[in-house]
Amino acid sequence: MAGVKVYTTENCPYCRMVQAFLRKHDVEFEIVDVGKDREAAREMIAISGQRGVPVTVFGDEVVVGFDAKRLRELFGTPPEEIVHDTIIVGAGPAGLTAAVYCARKLMKTVVIAENVGGQAAWSWTIENYMGFSTISGEELVRKFEEQVRGFQVRLELDSVGEVRKEDEAFLVRTASGTVYRSRTLILAPGKEPRRLGVPGEDRLMGKGVSICAICDAPLYRGKPVAVVGGGNAALQTAIEMTKFTSSVALIARRSLRCDEVYIDRAEKAGVQTFSHHEVTALHGDAGLTGITIRDSEAGEETDLDVEGLFLAIGLAPNTGFLKDLVALNEQGEIVIDENGHTSVSGVFAAGDATCVKAKQIIVAAGDGAKAALSAHEYLEGEPEEEQIVCT
C-alpha cells in the first residue's frame, strides 16, 4: 500500500510497534526519523499538531501514537477463529517470558498487548539485569521479543477492552472489536503512567507534555524542559534530557527518593532541582510555553519558561479492564499466590500489576515463567494447591 509515512525517533518503542503492525499486514511504508531531521520534525508538527511520536500519515488520515484500533481499521485483517490454550494479556518482561514458557510446553498461545516491552522499554539504561552490566531498555526488550518470535506464538498488537469468563472458556475483546477465546488466561498488563491532574494536561499531551521521554527527547533539542518526579526514573530522565536540551528543571513534590548515584549524576549534568514543589498550572494554547510551580513549604509560586514537560511521577496498575473478574487489593493490584494463581481457577498473573512487592524486570520475568508453568499444570489436569495470596 503506497503513500504510508511513519514519523519516528530512533529509540521510541511505540514507533517500533507501528512499524511491526504495518509489516505484519504487508503494508509498505516510509520511515522518517524526526529526531535526526529537523525539517521533517517541523513537517510532522504542521501536519499533526504533535510534538511527540509516532505519527502515521496515509492520504488524509493522520494517526497519532500507536492507535491499535484505528490502524487495524485502516490496514488490518480479521484473525481466524481459534480457541487457544492460553491468552497472555501484556507483552512486558512478564508476558513475554510467559509466552516462551508456554510455547516450550507446546501450548497454543496468543499474546495481546498495545505495545511490546511495557515500562521496561522506556528505560534509558538498565544496570541490574543479570547477564548485562548495562543495557538500554529498548535493546533488552528487543532481545525478549526476538526470542518470543522464534516460537509459534501469535503476537497481536491491540489494547484489551474486556475480559470475562464465558462457559468453560475465557473471552478477551480488544479495542478494535476482535474477540479471542482460550482455556486459560495469564494476566501481565503491567502499569501505566500517572498523570498530574492539572487543567490543560490532556489538551497539551503530545504538544509539550510527554509521558515517554525516550520517544520524544530528540524533538526538544536546544529547548528548555522540565521533568516531574523524584524517583530513579525521573532522575534518569532528567540526566538524559541534558544531552538534548538547553536546560532541565527537576520538580519533586517531596525530597528525592532515588539512588544516591543519580543525585550526584544530576548535579554534575547541571539539572536544576526544585524539591518540595508541585506543578500547579500549564501555559500555552497550541503548545506548552511554560509552567507554574508552587513551593509546598513556603507557598510561593514560580513561573518556568519551558517548552517540554516530561512526567515521571509513578505508575498505576493497568487493571481497570478486569472489572470484577479476579480479586484486586486496595492498590488495584491483582492478588496472587507464590505460583501466580489468582482468585479464579484457570486465571494466572505476573508482573508489576500484581501484589508482588518487588517491581523489577528480573522479578517480573521470573513470575511470568511461574504463571506459565501453573497454566500448563492446570491444562494437564493437575490439582491446584490451596492458594496463599498476598495482600
C-alpha positions in Angstrom: 0.0 0.0 0.0 1.8 3.1 -1.2 1.8 6.5 0.4 2.1 5.5 4.1 4.6 7.6 6.1 5.6 7.0 9.7 7.3 9.8 11.6 9.5 8.3 14.3 12.5 8.7 16.6 15.3 6.1 16.9 14.6 4.8 20.4 10.8 5.1 20.5 9.1 1.7 21.4 5.7 2.9 20.2 7.3 3.7 16.8 8.5 0.2 16.6 5.0 -1.1 17.4 3.6 0.9 14.4 6.2 -0.4 12.1 5.8 -4.0 13.3 2.0 -3.7 12.8 2.4 -2.4 9.3 5.0 -5.1 8.4 2.7 -7.9 9.8 -0.1 -6.7 7.5 2.3 -6.3 4.5 1.9 -2.6 4.3 4.7 -0.7 2.6 5.7 2.5 4.4 8.3 5.2 4.6 10.1 5.9 7.8 11.0 9.5 8.7 13.3 10.0 11.7 12.3 13.4 13.1 14.9 13.1 15.8 17.6 13.5 13.2 15.8 15.6 10.6 14.6 18.9 12.0 12.9 19.9 8.8 10.9 16.6 8.9 10.1 17.4 12.6 8.6 20.7 11.6 6.7 19.0 8.8 5.2 16.4 11.3 4.2 19.2 13.7 2.5 21.1 10.9 0.6 18.1 9.8 -0.5 16.7 13.2 0.0 19.5 15.7 2.0 17.0 17.7 5.5 17.3 19.3 5.5 13.6 20.1 5.9 10.4 18.0 4.8 8.2 16.4 2.6 9.9 13.8 1.4 7.8 10.8 0.1 9.6 7.7 -1.9 7.9 4.9 -3.6 10.2 2.5 -5.9 12.4 4.6 -5.6 10.1 7.6 -3.3 11.2 10.5 -2.9 8.6 13.2 -1.3 9.9 16.4 0.6 7.4 18.7 0.1 3.7 18.5 -3.6 3.7 18.0 -4.2 0.0 17.5 -7.9 0.4 16.8 -7.5 2.9 14.0 -4.5 1.1 12.5 -6.5 -2.1 12.4 -9.4 -0.4 10.8 -7.2 1.0 8.1 -4.8 -1.8 7.5 -5.8 -4.9 9.5 -7.3 -8.3 8.6 -9.7 -10.3 10.8 -7.9 -13.1 12.7 -9.2 -16.6 12.3 -11.5 -18.0 15.0 -9.4 -20.3 17.3 -9.8 -21.4 20.9 -6.2 -21.0 22.3 -4.7 -22.9 25.2 -3.9 -19.6 26.8 -4.2 -15.9 26.1 -1.5 -13.7 27.6 -2.5 -10.1 28.2 0.5 -7.9 28.2 3.9 -8.1 26.5 6.3 -6.7 29.0 9.0 -8.9 30.6 6.4 -11.0 32.5 4.1 -11.6 29.5 7.0 -12.3 27.0 8.7 -14.7 29.4 5.3 -16.5 30.0 4.9 -16.7 26.2 8.3 -18.5 25.8 7.5 -21.0 28.6 4.0 -21.7 27.1 5.5 -22.2 23.7 8.0 -24.7 25.0 5.1 -26.6 26.5 3.5 -26.6 23.0 0.6 -24.6 24.2 -1.4 -22.7 21.6 -0.6 -19.2 22.7 -1.6 -15.7 21.7 -0.1 -12.5 23.3 -2.3 -9.4 23.2 -0.7 -6.1 24.0 -0.8 -2.5 23.0 3.0 -2.4 23.0 5.9 -4.7 23.4 8.1 -4.2 26.4 5.9 -2.3 28.7 7.6 0.2 31.0 10.9 -1.7 30.5 11.1 -0.2 27.0 11.0 3.3 28.5 14.2 2.8 30.5 17.2 4.7 29.3 19.7 2.4 31.0 19.3 -0.9 32.9 22.2 -1.8 35.2 20.7 -4.6 37.3 19.6 -7.3 34.9 21.7 -10.4 35.1 24.0 -11.1 32.2 24.3 -7.4 31.2 26.5 -4.9 33.1 24.5 -2.2 31.3 21.8 -2.3 28.6 19.2 0.1 27.3 15.6 -0.9 27.9 14.9 -0.8 24.2 17.7 -3.3 23.5 16.7 -5.7 26.3 13.1 -5.7 25.1 14.2 -6.3 21.5 16.1 -9.4 22.8 13.0 -10.6 24.6 10.8 -10.1 21.5 13.3 -11.9 19.2 13.2 -14.9 21.5 9.4 -15.0 21.6 9.2 -14.6 17.8 11.4 -17.7 17.5 8.5 -19.8 18.7 5.0 -20.5 17.4 3.4 -17.6 19.4 0.9 -15.1 17.9 1.6 -11.6 19.0 -1.3 -9.3 18.4 -0.8 -5.6 18.8 -4.1 -4.3 20.3 -5.4 -3.0 23.6 -7.7 -5.1 25.7 -11.0 -3.6 26.5 -12.9 -6.5 28.2 -12.1 -9.9 29.7 -14.7 -12.3 31.0 -15.4 -15.9 31.7 -17.9 -17.5 29.3 -19.0 -21.1 29.9 -15.7 -23.1 30.2 -13.6 -20.5 28.3 -12.2 -17.0 28.7 -13.2 -14.3 26.3 -11.0 -11.3 25.5 -12.3 -8.4 23.5 -9.9 -5.8 22.2 -10.4 -2.1 21.4 -10.6 -2.9 17.7 -13.6 -5.3 18.4 -11.6 -8.5 17.8 -12.6 -11.4 20.1 -10.2 -14.2 21.3 -11.1 -17.3 23.3 -8.9 -19.5 25.4 -8.9 -22.3 28.1 -6.6 -20.3 30.4 -5.6 -16.7 30.9 -2.4 -15.2 32.0 -2.6 -11.5 33.1 0.5 -9.4 32.8 -0.8 -6.0 31.9 1.8 -4.0 33.8 1.3 -0.4 34.9 0.5 2.8 33.2 1.9 6.3 33.8 0.2 8.5 36.3 -0.9 12.0 35.2 -0.6 15.3 37.0 -4.3 16.1 37.0 -3.6 19.8 36.2 -6.0 21.7 33.9 -4.9 21.6 30.3 -2.9 18.4 30.7 -4.9 16.3 28.2 -5.1 19.2 25.7 -1.3 19.6 25.8 -0.4 15.9 25.8 1.9 15.4 22.8 2.1 19.2 22.4 4.7 19.8 25.0 3.6 17.3 27.7 5.0 13.8 27.4 5.0 10.5 29.2 7.7 9.0 27.1 11.0 10.8 27.2 12.9 8.2 25.3 10.4 8.7 22.5 10.2 12.5 22.4 13.5 13.8 23.7 15.1 14.4 20.3 12.2 16.8 19.4 13.3 19.2 22.2 16.9 19.8 21.0 18.1 23.2 22.3 14.8 23.9 24.2 14.2 24.3 27.9 12.3 21.5 29.6 11.2 20.2 33.0 10.8 16.7 34.4 8.3 15.9 37.2 9.2 13.2 39.7 11.6 12.3 42.4 12.4 8.6 41.9 15.0 6.8 39.8 13.0 7.1 36.6 12.7 10.9 37.0 16.4 11.4 37.7 17.4 9.2 34.8 15.1 11.1 32.5 16.4 14.5 33.7 20.1 13.4 33.3 19.5 12.0 29.8 17.5 15.1 28.7 20.5 17.3 29.4 22.1 15.7 26.3 19.4 17.2 24.1 18.0 20.4 25.7 19.2 23.8 26.7 18.2 23.4 30.3 16.5 20.8 32.6 14.5 21.6 35.7 13.5 18.7 38.0 10.4 19.2 40.1 9.7 16.8 43.0 6.8 17.0 45.4 8.9 15.7 48.3 12.6 15.0 48.9 14.3 13.0 46.2 13.7 9.3 46.8 16.2 7.8 44.3 19.5 6.0 44.5 22.3 8.4 45.7 24.3 7.8 42.5 21.6 9.6 40.4 21.6 12.7 42.7 25.4 13.1 42.1 25.0 12.5 38.3 22.2 15.0 38.1 24.2 17.7 39.8 27.2 17.1 37.5 24.9 17.3 34.5 23.6 20.7 35.5 20.0 19.7 36.4 18.2 22.4 38.4 16.3 20.7 41.2 13.1 22.0 42.9 12.4 19.7 45.8 9.1 20.1 47.7 7.5 21.7 44.7 4.5 20.8 42.6 3.2 21.9 39.2 0.0 24.0 39.6 -0.5 25.3 36.1 0.3 24.7 32.4 0.6 27.6 30.0 0.2 27.6 26.2 -2.5 27.1 23.6 -1.1 25.3 20.5 1.8 24.0 22.6 3.3 24.3 26.0 5.1 27.6 26.7 5.6 27.4 30.4 4.5 26.0 33.8 3.9 27.4 37.3 5.3 25.5 40.3 4.5 26.1 44.0 6.8 25.6 47.0 4.8 23.4 49.3 6.6 24.7 52.3 6.8 28.4 51.7 3.7 28.6 49.5 5.5 30.8 46.9 4.8 30.3 43.2 7.4 30.4 40.4 6.9 30.5 36.6 9.3 28.5 34.5 9.6 29.1 30.8 9.8 25.5 29.4 8.6 24.0 26.1 8.6 20.4 27.3 7.2 18.8 30.4 8.1 15.1 31.0 6.1 13.1 33.5 7.8 10.5 35.7 5.5 10.6 38.7 4.9 6.9 39.2 2.7 4.2 37.7 -0.7 2.7 38.4 -1.8 -0.9 37.8 -3.4 -1.3 34.4 -6.2 -3.4 35.8 -9.4 -1.3 35.1 -10.4 -3.6 32.2 -10.7 -6.6 34.5 -13.8 -5.2 36.3 -14.6 -7.9 38.9 -13.1 -10.9 37.1 -10.4 -11.5 39.8 -9.7 -10.2 43.3 -7.7 -7.0 43.5 -6.1 -5.3 46.6 -6.6 -1.7 47.7 -4.0 -0.5 45.3 -5.8 -2.1 42.3 -3.2 -4.9 42.0 -4.1 -8.5 41.1 -3.9 -10.7 44.2 -1.8 -13.9 43.5 -0.1 -16.6 45.4 3.5 -17.6 45.1 2.8 -19.6 41.9 0.8 -17.0 40.1 -2.7 -18.3 40.8 -5.4 -15.6 41.1 -8.8 -16.0 42.9 -10.3 -17.5 39.7 -9.4 -21.1 38.6 -7.7 -21.0 35.2 -6.5 -17.4 35.5 -2.9 -16.6 36.4 -1.0 -13.4 36.7 2.5 -12.0 36.9 4.5 -8.7 36.7 4.1 -5.3 38.1 0.3 -5.3 38.1 0.3 -8.0 40.8 0.6 -7.7 44.5 4.2 -8.9 44.5 6.2 -6.2 46.3 9.4 -6.1 44.2 8.7 -4.2 40.9 11.7 -5.3 39.0 12.3 -6.6 35.4 14.0 -9.7 36.6 11.3 -10.5 39.2 8.5 -9.9 36.6 10.3 -12.3 34.2 10.6 -15.0 36.8 7.0 -14.7 37.8 5.9 -14.8 34.2 7.7 -18.2 34.0 5.9 -19.4 37.1 2.5 -18.3 35.8 3.1 -20.2 32.5 4.0 -23.4 34.3 1.0 -23.1 36.5 -1.3 -22.6 33.5 0.3 -25.7 31.9 -0.4 -27.7 35.0 -4.0 -26.6 35.0 -4.4 -27.7 31.4 -2.9 -31.0 32.3 -5.5 -31.5 35.0 -3.1 -31.4 37.9 -4.9 -30.4 41.1 -4.3 -26.8 42.2 -2.8 -26.4 45.7 -4.5 -24.4 48.3 -3.8 -20.8 47.5 -1.9 -18.5 49.9 -2.3 -15.0 48.5 -0.5 -11.7 49.1 -2.5 -8.6 50.1 
